Amino acid sequence: MLKKPETLFVLGYMLLPLFALISAIVGLTMILGGNKIVGIIILVIVTQVFTFGSFFAVRARKAALVQEHKAGS
């Protein structure tokens, strides 16, 4: 399922960046609200996981499209 370019498109360009944005907002809100340690952990770790997951999905999609194009030729 994670080898399909359509699934990787949705993950890499829509869902994971949205989750990264939401976790960044939550982390900043927690920092401003007084929970500095938990907010920094969310801001640094969780946001980075979603961001790198997005980059991974985009690269995997590109590789899947190249492989699909080579198989079709």
C-alpha positions in Angstrom: 0.0 0.0 0.0 2.8 2.4 0.7 4.4 1.7 -2.7 1.6 3.3 -4.6 2.4 6.8 -5.9 -1.1 8.0 -5.1 -0.8 7.0 -1.5 2.6 8.6 -1.2 1.3 11.8 -2.8 -1.4 12.1 -0.2 1.1 11.4 2.6 4.0 13.5 1.4 2.1 16.5 0.1 -1.0 16.7 2.3 -1.2 14.7 5.5 2.3 14.8 7.0 2.9 18.5 6.3 -0.5 19.2 7.9 0.4 17.2 10.9 3.7 19.0 11.1 2.0 22.3 11.1 -0.5 21.3 13.7 2.2 19.9 16.0 4.2 23.1 15.6 1.2 25.2 16.5 0.5 22.9 19.5 4.2 23.1 20.6 4.3 26.9 20.4 1.0 27.2 22.2 2.3 25.0 25.0 5.5 27.1 25.2 3.5 30.3 25.4 1.1 28.7 27.9 3.8 27.8 30.4 4.6 24.2 29.6 8.0 25.0 28.2 9.7 21.5 28.4 6.8 19.6 26.9 6.3 22.3 24.3 9.9 22.2 23.2 9.8 18.4 23.0 6.7 18.5 20.8 8.1 21.4 18.7 11.5 19.8 18.1 10.8 16.0 18.0 7.3 15.5 16.8 7.4 18.3 14.2 10.7 16.9 12.8 9.3 13.4 12.6 6.4 14.6 10.5 8.6 16.8 8.4 11.2 14.1 7.6 8.4 11.6 7.0 7.0 14.0 4.4 10.4 14.2 2.7 10.7 10.4 2.8 7.2 10.0 1.2 8.0 12.5 -1.6 11.3 10.7 -2.4 9.6 7.3 -2.3 6.9 8.6 -4.6 9.5 9.9 -7.1 11.3 6.5 -7.1 8.0 4.6 -7.6 7.1 6.9 -10.5 10.5 6.3 -12.1 10.2 2.6 -11.6 6.7 2.6 -13.0 7.8 4.6 -16.1 10.7 2.2 -16.7 8.5 -0.8 -16.4 6.0 0.7 -18.9 8.7 1.5 -21.5 
